[in-house]
Amino acid sequence: MCGAGHLSAGPKAGRSPFQPWRGRFKAQWISEDLVFLRADSAGWPSPGNVLVVLDTEGAALIDCGFGTDTSLAALDEALQEIGRNLGSIHTVVCTHPHTDHAGALSLLADGRRLLVPAGSRPALDDPTVVADSILPSAVRELVPTLRHFDADAHFRMDCGASALPPGSAVEEIPPGEVFTLGQYSWHAVPTPGHDAHLMCYLEPRSGMLVYSDLLVTKGTAIPWYAPGGGGTAAYRASLDRVAGLSPRLGVSGHGGLLDGPVEVAAAIEATTDRIQQREHRIEAALANGPVSFEDLERLVYPPVVHSVIPWASGVAATHLLEALESGRARAVDGTFVAAQGHST
């Protein structure tokens, strides 16, 4: 997702130790008919990774990256390196509608089979829906500097976000659906939290799990979430659900592969711990409050992250709003404090 937020400050935000994407996908063969295309970068903007499934008819993609000319050219170049090209793509499957993973869908729609998670079609028909889910009004109200930030224009510029062509035929994948790509049967596993419509895909025979932005990835802001994505309870439930599947190979949306059940299990545990640690830090700050929202944000990400990905505020906002809605916290003159009886 664009909200996954690689941490490069880039030219718009000053100096950074991270390097932006250089316009190439690096191909890594998983098997004779599976290729992992990695956008090898710790910089934003950078598209999500792509899994290519080869068959006698050409190629199917799980996720497709940005909808920019540069990203599409990079995808074509990577496909040519493995003996295919853009013209050989017959199917595109999306994990979720964030435009760093699904931005190219509108450019690849013509004449191809398109499969998307159930309920995500409106976001693919209107990129402003994606921008509003990444930076919703509830977050804007907490961060005055973001109230007039044009998130839609931001993602259109960085990710090439554009609507599907009118009349595009799209198949929506419900939870539990099984579909075939090449010789593989993929099971749709609903995993809300990062995004309300995030769907992971498990191939039981190989134990391969395409998990997109679900699991913590070194060099990124993942796990990232915002109000409306399902909340931290849904995120934890998604992690438990995936852990119960015992995946043996993890295909990431950013970063490299998780090769082996131990690595996948460690990433699931690390993601769970990260969410829990954030909650504990924020609850401790509220107990010692009153505290400003800006102070709560710093407990999640350092300021450089916010300077690069303004939507980073969604994480602290999710925790705070859950505390307010549950009665564990209350607002006091523009600041926040643990409610009586909920101090730690």
N, C-alpha and C positions, 0 to 999 in steps of 0.2 A: 504494500500500500504506500501511497505517498506518505501516509502517516507513519510508516515504519521508520522513516527518518534516518538515513545515513547521516553521519555526524560532521561532514565536512562543512566548514564555514564558507568555502568557495569564494568567488570574487565579490559576492554581494555582502559578505559578512566579515571580511577581514582575514587575518592570518589563521591558519589551521594546520595541524600536523597530518590531516587526512588528505588523500588525493582524490579528486573527482573522477568520475567515469570517463574513460578515454575513447568511448565509442566502439567497444569490441566485446563480443561474447566469447569466452574461452570454452571450447568443447571438451568434455570429459566423457569417455565411453563407459557406461555402466555394464552393458552387455552388447551383444552383436546387433540388437535392435532398440537399444535405449541410450540416449545421449543427453547428458546434463549440460545445458548452456548457462554458464555462470557470468554474470556481469561483475567482473572481478574488480570491485571498487569499494572503498570506504568513504565515498564522497557523495554528496547530494547536489544535483539530481542524478540518480542512477536507477535504471529500470530493474524490475525483479527478474529472477532467474526463470529459465524456460526448460521444461522437460520435453524432449522430442521422442515420440514413439514411431519407429519406422515399420512400414509394412509394404506389401506388394503394390499398393495403390499410391504410396508416397509417404506422407508424414502427418501425424497428429501432434498437436502441441497442448501441453497443460500450462496455461498462462502464456502471455505473449509480449510482455514488456510495454514500453512507452509507445504512444502513437505519434512519435516525431519522425521526420525523415532520417535523422541520424540513427535512431534506434532501429528503424525498419531496415535500413541499409546494413546495419551491423548484424541483424537477425538473418538477412539474406546471405551475407558473407559467411556466417557461421554454418548455415545450412549447406552452402556450397562446399565447405570444407569436409562435410560428412556425406557428400554425394547427393544432396537435394538442393532445392531453392524455394523461394516463396511460392512459386507456381505449383510446387508439389504438395503444399499443405491442403489437406482436405477436411480437417477437423480442428477446431480450437475449443478447449475446455478451460473455463475460468474457475479459480478458487474463490475469488471475491471481487467486487467491482472497483476496488481502489485502482487508480489509473497508472500506478507504476507496474501493475500486474496485468491489467486489462485495457490499458490505453490504446493498444494497437488493434483491438477487436473491431472497431469501426472501419479500419482500413483493410482488414482481412475478411470482412463479412461476406462480400459478394461471392456467391457460388459455393460457399463452404458451410459445413455443419457446425453450428455454434451451440455449445452446452454451457449453461450457467447455473449457479445455485438458485434454488427456488426462492422467489421473492426479490431477487436482485435486478430483475429486468428494468424497473423504473430508473435505477441509478445508471444503467447503461444507455438508456434513452435520453437521459438528461444529466450531464456531468455536474450540474450545480447540486444535485442530490448528493453526490459523492463529497463535494466540498463542504456541504452543510453537515454531513455526518462526521467528517473529520474535524471540523471546527464549528460545532453547533452553537446556538444562541446561548445556551447555559454556560458555556466556557467564555464566550465573548463578554457576558455580563460580569464575570469575575475578573477579567483582564481588560481594563480600559483601553490599553494600546491596541487591542485586537478588535475593538468594536466596529471599526471601519476598514479593517483589513479585507481586501478582495481575494478571498481564498479561491474562488472559481477562476479568476484571471491568473492567479499564481499557478494553479495546477494545469491550466490550459497551456501556459508558457513552458513550464518545466516538464510536464508529462505528455503534452500533445493531446490533452483530453478533448474528445469530441463525441457527439452523439452517434449511436448506431444509425445507419441510413434508414429512412422511413420504410416500413414494411419488411424489415429484416426478419427472417424466420429464426426463432431462437427456441431451443428446448430447455426447459427449466428442470433441474435435477432435484428431486425431493430427497430428504434424508433417508438413507437406507437403499436408495436406488443403486442398481448394478448396471454398468455400461461397459462396452468392450472397445478397447483401442488395441489394434494389432492382435497379439496373442494373449493379451492381458485383460482380466476382468477387474474393474475398479469399483470399489464400494464407497458410496458417498457417506462421509461421517460429519455430521453437523458439529461445528466447533465455534460457537459465538463467543464474543469477548473482545477480541481485537476488532472485529467488525460483526455486525448482527448477522451477516450472511456468509461468514467465512465457512467454507466447506473443505475438509481435508479428504484425500482420496487414498484408500488402502487397497493394495493388491495382495490378497491373502496368501497366494501361492508363494510369492517371493518375500513376503513380509515388508514390502516397500510402502512407505507412507509419504505422500506429497503433502507437506504440512504448511507450506507457504509462510505466513508471518506469525504462526502460533507460538513458536518456541524461541527462546532467547538466542541471539546471534551476536557474536563478538563484533564490536565496531559499529553497532547500530543502536537505536533507541528501543528496540524490541526487548521486553514486551511493552507494547504501546496499546492504549485503549482510550476511549472517550465516552462520555455519557451517551447512551443510546446504542452502544455496541453489545449490550447484554449485561454489563456490569462485572465486577470482580467475582461475584458468585458464579455467574455463567462461565467466566474464563476458567475458574478453578475446576468447575464441573467438566469443561471441555478437556482440560489436561488430564483429569481422572479417566475420562472416557478413552482418550488416546492411549494412556498408560495401560489400560485394560486390554488393548489390542496387541500389546507386546511387539511393536514394530522392530524389524531387524535392519532397516535401512531408511534413513530420513532424508527426504529431498526438500531442501530449504527454498524459501523465496528470496533470501539474501544470504550471502556467505556460502560455505561449502557444504558437502554432503556429511551426514552423520552415519559413519560406516560401522555398523554393528549394533546389536541390541544394547550394549553397555553405554555407548555414546548417546543413543536416542533416549534411554532412560535417564541419563545424567542431565540431558537438556530439558526434559520434562520436569525433573526435580528442581533444576536451577530456575526455571521459569516460575514454578510454584513458589519457590523461596523468594524470588525477587518481588513478586506481588505481595507476599506476606510481609516482607521487610518494609516495603513502602507503607503498607497499612500501619504497621507498628510505629514507624517514625512519625507519621502524620498524627496518629492518636496520642503519642507522647507529647508532641508539640501542642496539640489542642489542650491536653491536660495541664500543660504549663502556661497556657495562653492567658490573655488573648494574643492571637497571632494573625498576621496578614496572610492573604492568599499568596502573595509574592514569596513570603518566607516558606510556605508549604511547598511551593514549586521547587525551591532550591533543595528540598529534601529528596526530590525525585531526580532532577537533572541539573547540571551546572548551567550557568547563564549562556555559555557558548552554544549549547544545544538549542535553546530558545531563539538565539539570534539566527540560527540556520533554519530550524523547523518551528515556526511559531505555534503550530498545532500541538507541540509537546505539552502545552498546558492542559491538554485533555486528561492526562493521567492523574495529576493532583486534583483536578476538578472532579473526576469520577470518585475518588476516595472521599473528598470533602462532601460532595452532594449525597453520597450514600450515608455518611455520618449524620448529616443534617436531616435527611429523610427518615432515618431510623430513630431519631431523637437522641443520638449519642453526642451530638454537637449542636451549638446554637450560634447565631450571629449576634455580635455586639458592636454597634457603631462602626460598621465596616470591617470589623475583625471577627475572629472566630475562636470559640472556646469550647471545651468539653462541657456537656450538660451536667447538671448536678446529679450525682450518683453514677456518672460514667467516667470519672477521672481515674487515671491509672497511676 
